Amino acid sequence: MPDGSLPELIRITVPEQLDHAFWEARYRAHSTTPHPQPNPHLTVEAANLTPGRALDAGCGEGAEAVWLAAHGWRVTAVDFATAALDHARELADLRGPEISGRIDWLAADLTEWTPEENGYVLVCSHYAHPVTGAETLLRRLAPAVAPGGTLLIVGHHPSDAHSATHATGVHVSAEDLAAALEPNRWEITVAETRSRTMTHGSHQIELHDTVLVARKQR
């Protein structure tokens, strides 16, 4: 989910979230967001990186993939919900062929799909909630980062009340994420909690995110 939100009045658990039918139904029930915004942690952390190949793992409706493509990246955008990918392609097409032509959309389950080893200058994932846990997903994605490349994982911090209202088992700390990486292979550049605001109807909601940024040693 690009904005980290969940539908109102629905409380779900991680196994239910990972059910393919749940996500297909959710995305098919919601029309494409007119002007979806990329995750602010991505735009901050990727702003000074030299564009190359990027993997957007759990791309949802494509706001991050489109932003990366617009800034010169060649993006592989992966999600197991085909309805989400349909929305994402529509968003990219609206930006024109120079943007859409830089994105490869792939329907795949991140708990089963293995990305190309050392294949990407940037590997990012935002609010993915695999039943195996965020740390396990991180270890699965880490080999895909090229030497000298960057890994960015954004999740819901345990102190985030908004996500806790709607779902259980979706929270992770930066310390736990950092501990899942081999210390002799990675330089942790960011491991912290960050706050941001999200417009929800007529009011603003403060969210608390876990942000991990790590650079793979050459």
N, C-alpha and C positions, 0 to 999 in steps of 0.2 A: 504494500500500500504506500503510494508516494507520500501521503500526508500523515501516515501513522494513525489514522482514525479508524473507528469501527462503527457500524450502524447503531443507532440508538435502540435501547430496549432489547438488546441481544447480548446475552452473556454466554460465552463459549469457552471451551477448554482447548488446549493445544491439539490433542488428537482430532477434535471436531474441526478445528481450523485447517488442518492438513488434509481433510477429506476433499477430494477433487470435486465432488458434486457440490459441496458447500460453496467453494470459490467460484465455480462456473455460474451457479445460481446468483451469487452476490453480484458478480460483474455484469451479468446479463440483465439484472434487475435495475441497474443504474446506467443512465446514459453517460456518454463521455463528458468529463469535466471540460467546460468551454476553454478555460485557460489554466490548466494545471501547472503548478509551480514545482520546480525541482527541489529536492531536499536541500535546505540551506547549508547543512554540514558538507555536502558534496561540493556545492559551488564555492565554498570557502577553501576546502582542502585541495580541490583540483585546479584552482585558479592559477597556481604557479607551477603546475606540472607541464612537462612537454608532451603534447598529444601523441598518442600512439594507439595501440590496440587496447580496448577496454572491455571488461566483462561486467555486465550489470546483472547480478544474480538475484532473481525474484523481482523482475522489472515492473510488475503491475501494469499500469496504464501508460507507462513509457515516458513520464516527465523527465526522469534522470537521463535515460538513453538519448532522448531528443536534445537535451541540453548539452550532453557530451558531444554528440554529432555536430551540433551547431558551433562547437568550439574546437573542431578539427579532429576529433577522435573517430576511430573506426570501431564500432560498438557491436558486440555480441550481447543481445538482450534475451534473457531466459526467464520463462515463467511456465508453470504447468497448467495454468488456466487459459485455455484458448480464447475465452471471451475477453480476458484482459489483453491478450495480444491483439485481438481485433481492434479494441479501442486504441491501443498503442500505435498500430499501423495507421489508423485513421488520423491520429494526432500528428504523426510524422509526415504523412502525405499532405496535410494542410500546410506544412512548412516548406514543401517543395522538394523536387528530386535531389537537390544538393544535400539536403538533410536526410531524407528517407533513404537515399542511396548509400549512406554511410552506416546503416544499421542492418544487421542480420538478426531476424527474430527467430527464436527457437523455443518450441514447446517441449519442455523436459522437466522432470521432477529432480530438484536439487539433491534429494537424498539418495538418488540412484545414478544421476548423470555425472560423468567425470569430465571436467574441463581439461583442455590441453595443458600439459605440464609446461611451466615457464613460458606460457603463451601470451601473457598480457602485461602491459606496463601498469595498468590499473585494474584492480578487482574490487568491486564495491557491492555492498548488499545493505538494503534498508528495511528494517522491521520484518525480516523473514522469521517465521516461527515454526521450524521443523520439529516434529515430535521427538527427534533425536537430540534436540537442544542446540542452542546457538553456538556453544563451544565446539560441538561436533561438526556443525556446518562450517565454522571457521577453519577447522583442520582440513576439511575437504576442499575448501577453496584456496587455502594458502599455497599449495603446490602449483597453482595456475599462475601465480605472480612471477614475472621474470626477475632475474637478479637485478637489483637496483630499482625494482618497481615498488608500487604502493598498494597496500591492502587497507580498505576503509570499510569498517563495519559499524552500522548505526542500529541501535535497538532501544527498547523501552527500559528506562532505568527503574529499579525496584521502588523508587519514591514517586513514580509517575501515577498520580491518582486517576487520571482520565482513562488510561488503558486498563488499569486495575478494575475500573467500574464495569468494563465490557468483557474482559477475558482474564483467564487465569493461566499461569505457566508461561507467560510471554516475556518475562522480565529477565534482564541480565546486567551484570555490573562490568565495568571496564576492567577491573582487576581479574575477574574470572576469564574474560576474553584474552587478556594479555598472558595469563598463565597457560593458555592453551597453545601458545606459540613457543617453538624452540628458541631459547634465549641466545644461543650461539648463531642462529640464522637470521634473527630479526632485531631491528632497532625500533623500539616503541617510541614514536614521536608524540603521540597524543593518546592518553587513556584517562578520560574524565567524564564528568556529568555536565551537560549543557542544557540550558533552558531556552525555549522558544515559544512563540505564541501562534495559535491557529485560530482563524475565524470560523466560528461555528454558529450558523444562523446570524443572529444580531449581536452576538457577544464574542469576546476573546477568551480563549482557554490557554492557560500556561501548561506547557508540556515539559517533561524532564527526560532527556535522552542520554543514553550511553553512547559515547563515541570512542572508537579505537582506530588509530592510524598507525600503521607499521610499515617500515621499509625493509625489504629483503636484502640481506647483505650480498654483495657481489662475490 
